[in-house]
Amino acid sequence: MRDDRPYAGWLYGGVALLWEDRGANGRLSTLDTVELDVGVVGPAALGRKIQNGYHDLIGVPRSLGWRHQLDNEQGVLLSYERKWRTWPKTSALGLEFDATPHAGGSVGNVMTHVAGGLSLRFGERLADDYGPPRIRPSLPGSVFFATTPDFDRYVFADAELRYVARDVFLDGNSFTDSHGVERKPVVGDVQLGVTVIYRTVRLSYTHVFRSDEFEGQRGANRFGSVSLSVNF
């Protein structure tokens, strides 16, 4: 449809560097993440084959919009984020609460943006890590997590506000003429979920409520994600 975002796949490989700075008392204080992703947008990303192949598998109609997907384009995305664990945990009624602010952004022909937000956790025996994974375009909340000899669990909420200067999935191809929509520069996310940690395994479910990303969008985005992490 002319008034909807263009169809596109994004096939990429990435490498990330994380480093943490502990405070004078040995507790975690900050986590910095730099990530470089390199890949391709367009038919070479195989988005059409994967989605329609899955639709064939489950017996639902194919998506017809792939006939008008973005052209092939090499994509580069360099991202940075910092998290602060400077707010101490607070206990009440046998449960713990903490807050972790974050800020960062990215630059590249896939997306260019700056962002800031806050993550809240509420549960039992909160580990001294940086919380659950978050759904892109934010960087993963934390590929690092603290292991536990017990069965720990918590609920979380995350809010983020972004200023987006470039988004290939809304603006269209960078170097060729393609379909695009009128992007809204300011986008907000609210992410809610639950995390369970047992020894070296962490399982998280996240549900995202995202504000309109372009003019004329028919309702805000709502979607979920399941993340399984193993510490070894």
Beta strands, then each sheet from edge to edge (+ up, - down):
strand 1: 10-22
strand 2: 28-41
strand 3: 73-84
strand 4: 90-92
strand 5: 95-108
strand 6: 111-123
strand 7: 148-167
strand 8: 186-199
strand 9: 201-210
strand 10: 221-230
sheet 1: 1+ 2- 3+ 5- 4+
sheet 2: 1+ 2- 3+ 5- 6+ 7- 8+ 9- 10+
end
